[in-house]
Amino acid sequence: MTKYADLHIHSTHSDGLLTVKEIFEYANKRKLKAISITDHDSISANLDAEQYSDKFKIEFIKGIELSSEYNNMDIHLLGYFFDHRNKKLNQYIKKFKEVRVDRAKKIVKLLQKDKIDITFKEVEEISDNGAIARPHLAHLLVKKKYAYNFHDAFSRYLNENSKYYVKKFKISIPDAVNLIHEAGGLVFAAHPLYLRDHPEMIDILIESGIDGLETIHSSYDEDFERKINDLADLHKLLKSGGSDCHGGRKYGKLILGKFKITYDRIEKMKYALKKIKS
């Protein structure tokens, strides 16, 4: 019987709607063998996950989604199997949390100037002490009836061309890759749809030291999924994949476990790690 895993899930520790416990409950319903919670620039969910991994008998792979950039292009990178106690990684996460707070405060002030009645305290309450992100602001704008829904909030107030937009702090691709490698993990390019218009980026990613590509994702059509798999094969890269579930916040429905990889891909990751460490 084929076993499956979803290695791209977000919890309430960043911009997801599901708690760690709820993620494991849904993963259990979907009969997944393994999952990874890959919150944005945060690893706090990894600590909660260990108890539920034992309870539900679902393998948990430590994960994170890092924000990096190249030539003003957003490049997200997924890290797996790292040591969550690594000092340098934790220092980065602490800094990132601080700049996320500062960014959110600036956006709130810009919105307040136009008589939009929201406060940073309300944003904090919605984030529930997780890594604050624009989806939390979007949620609040909908709640207070300044937007019809999540997508309306982004298109009117929070997109990169909006007058309320504040640039996000990001690090370079090589720095992000090195951060995970130094913590003993593997790095994958997350949903690299930019490869359609910028095929040269595969060389930049490889030169930066990535270990693999996310070859299954909820945003892919059949053509791109075929293309990304071919690229991974061509360059002998590992393959990861998952739903990018935000608990319904992103797509309006719960997609956890509906976009998944076969467990043999995880076995290949573990084999690659053994070779690196031997």
C-alpha positions in Angstrom: 0.0 0.0 0.0 1.4 3.4 -1.1 2.1 5.8 1.8 1.9 9.6 1.4 3.1 12.8 3.0 2.2 16.5 3.0 5.4 18.5 3.5 4.0 22.1 3.2 1.5 23.1 5.9 1.1 26.3 7.8 -0.2 26.6 11.4 -1.4 29.3 13.8 2.3 29.8 14.6 2.5 31.9 11.4 -0.4 32.7 9.0 -2.4 29.4 9.1 -5.8 28.9 10.7 -5.2 25.4 12.1 -3.5 24.7 15.4 -0.8 22.0 15.5 -3.2 19.6 17.1 -5.8 20.2 14.4 -3.2 19.7 11.7 -2.4 16.2 13.1 -6.1 15.4 13.4 -6.7 16.2 9.7 -3.5 14.4 8.7 -4.8 11.4 10.5 -8.1 11.6 8.7 -6.3 11.8 5.4 -4.2 8.7 6.4 -0.9 10.5 5.9 2.3 8.7 7.1 4.3 11.9 7.5 3.8 15.7 7.6 5.9 18.8 8.0 4.7 22.1 9.4 6.6 24.8 7.4 5.6 28.1 9.0 7.0 31.3 7.6 10.3 32.1 9.3 9.2 30.3 12.4 9.9 27.0 14.0 7.9 27.2 17.2 5.3 24.8 15.9 8.0 22.1 15.7 8.1 21.9 19.5 4.4 21.4 19.8 4.4 18.8 17.1 6.5 16.2 18.8 3.8 15.2 21.3 1.1 14.9 18.6 3.5 12.9 16.3 3.6 10.2 19.1 -0.1 10.4 19.8 -1.3 10.0 16.2 1.6 7.8 15.0 2.4 10.3 12.2 6.0 11.0 11.4 6.9 14.6 11.9 9.6 16.2 9.8 10.9 19.5 11.1 10.2 22.3 8.6 10.3 26.0 7.9 9.6 28.3 5.0 12.2 31.1 4.7 11.8 34.3 2.8 14.6 35.3 0.5 15.0 37.4 -2.7 16.9 37.8 -5.9 16.7 40.9 -8.0 13.6 42.1 -6.1 12.0 38.7 -6.8 10.4 36.8 -3.9 12.1 33.4 -3.5 10.7 31.1 -0.8 12.8 28.2 0.4 11.6 25.2 2.4 14.0 23.7 5.0 13.6 20.2 6.4 15.4 17.9 8.9 17.3 20.7 10.6 18.3 20.9 14.2 15.8 23.3 15.8 18.2 24.1 18.6 20.8 25.5 16.2 21.9 28.9 17.6 22.3 30.7 14.3 18.9 29.6 13.0 17.2 30.7 16.3 19.0 34.1 16.1 17.7 34.6 12.6 14.1 33.7 13.6 14.2 36.1 16.6 15.3 38.9 14.3 12.7 38.1 11.7 10.0 38.1 14.3 11.1 41.6 15.4 11.1 43.0 11.9 7.7 41.4 11.1 6.3 43.3 14.2 7.9 46.5 13.0 6.5 46.1 9.5 3.0 45.4 10.7 3.1 48.5 12.9 4.1 50.6 10.0 1.3 49.2 7.8 -1.3 49.8 10.6 -0.1 53.4 10.9 -0.5 54.0 7.1 -4.0 52.5 7.2 -5.0 54.6 10.2 -4.0 57.8 8.3 -6.8 57.0 6.0 -9.3 56.6 8.9 -9.2 52.8 8.8 -10.0 51.9 12.4 -7.6 49.1 13.2 -4.9 48.8 15.9 -1.7 46.8 16.2 -3.1 45.2 19.4 -5.9 43.7 17.3 -3.4 42.3 14.8 -1.4 40.7 17.7 -4.6 39.1 19.0 -5.4 37.6 15.6 -1.8 36.3 15.2 -2.1 34.6 18.6 1.6 35.3 19.2 2.6 33.7 15.9 4.9 35.2 13.3 2.8 38.3 12.2 2.2 38.5 8.4 -0.1 40.3 6.0 -2.8 37.6 6.1 -3.4 38.6 9.8 -4.0 42.2 8.6 -6.2 40.9 5.8 -8.2 38.8 8.4 -8.7 41.9 10.5 -9.8 44.1 7.6 -12.4 41.5 6.7 -13.5 41.2 10.3 -14.0 45.0 10.6 -15.8 45.1 7.2 -13.2 47.1 5.3 -12.9 44.3 2.8 -15.4 41.6 1.5 -13.0 38.7 1.9 -9.3 37.8 2.2 -8.5 38.4 -1.5 -10.4 41.7 -1.5 -8.3 42.8 1.4 -5.1 42.0 -0.4 -6.1 43.5 -3.7 -7.3 46.8 -2.1 -4.9 47.3 0.8 -2.0 44.8 1.0 -0.6 44.1 -2.4 2.8 45.3 -3.4 1.4 48.2 -5.4 -0.7 49.5 -2.6 0.2 52.8 -0.8 -0.1 50.9 2.4 2.5 48.3 1.4 5.8 48.1 3.4 8.7 46.2 2.0 9.3 42.8 3.7 12.7 41.9 5.1 14.4 39.1 3.2 17.8 37.5 3.0 19.7 36.3 -0.1 19.2 32.8 -1.4 22.8 31.7 -0.5 22.4 33.0 3.0 19.0 31.2 3.5 20.4 28.0 2.1 23.5 28.2 4.3 21.3 28.8 7.3 19.5 25.5 6.9 22.6 23.6 5.8 24.5 24.8 8.9 21.6 23.5 11.0 22.0 20.1 9.4 19.0 20.3 7.0 18.0 20.1 3.4 16.7 23.0 1.3 14.0 23.0 -1.4 12.8 25.8 -3.7 9.1 26.4 -2.7 6.5 26.7 -5.5 9.0 28.1 -8.0 6.4 29.3 -10.5 8.9 32.1 -11.5 10.8 29.5 -13.5 8.1 29.8 -16.2 9.2 33.4 -17.0 12.7 33.2 -15.6 14.1 29.8 -16.5 17.6 31.1 -15.8 16.7 31.0 -12.1 17.3 27.3 -11.9 21.0 28.0 -12.3 20.9 30.6 -9.5 19.2 28.2 -7.2 21.6 25.3 -8.0 24.6 27.6 -7.6 23.2 28.7 -4.2 23.3 25.1 -3.1 19.6 24.0 -3.0 19.0 20.3 -2.6 15.7 20.0 -4.4 12.5 21.4 -5.9 8.9 21.4 -4.7 7.5 19.3 -7.5 3.9 19.0 -6.2 2.0 22.1 -5.0 -1.6 23.3 -4.9 -0.9 26.1 -7.4 0.5 24.0 -10.2 -1.3 23.0 -13.4 -0.4 19.8 -15.2 2.0 21.5 -17.5 4.1 23.1 -14.8 4.1 20.0 -12.7 5.5 18.1 -15.6 8.1 20.8 -16.2 9.3 21.0 -12.6 9.6 17.2 -12.4 11.6 17.2 -15.6 13.9 20.0 -14.2 14.5 18.0 -11.0 15.4 14.9 -12.9 17.6 16.8 -15.3 19.6 18.4 -12.5 19.5 15.4 -10.2 17.6 17.3 -7.5 15.5 15.8 -4.7 11.7 16.3 -4.9 9.4 17.5 -2.2 5.8 18.6 -2.3 2.6 19.4 -0.4 -0.6 21.4 -0.2 0.6 24.7 1.2 -2.4 24.5 3.4 -3.3 27.6 5.4 -6.4 26.0 6.9 -8.7 27.6 4.4 -7.3 31.1 4.6 -5.5 30.9 1.3 -7.9 29.0 -1.0 -11.1 29.1 1.0 -11.1 25.4 1.7 -9.1 22.8 3.6 -6.6 21.2 1.2 -4.3 19.5 3.7 -3.3 16.1 2.3 -4.9 16.7 -1.0 -1.6 17.6 -2.6 1.0 15.0 -1.4 4.1 13.1 -2.2 4.8 9.4 -2.0 6.8 8.4 1.0 9.7 7.1 -1.1 10.7 10.7 -1.7 11.3 11.2 2.0 13.4 8.1 2.0 15.5 9.6 -0.7 15.9 12.8 1.4 17.0 10.7 4.4 19.5 8.9 2.2 20.9 12.2 0.9 21.3 13.4 4.5 23.2 10.3 5.4 25.6 10.8 2.5 26.2 14.4 3.5 26.9 13.5 7.2 29.0 10.4 6.5 
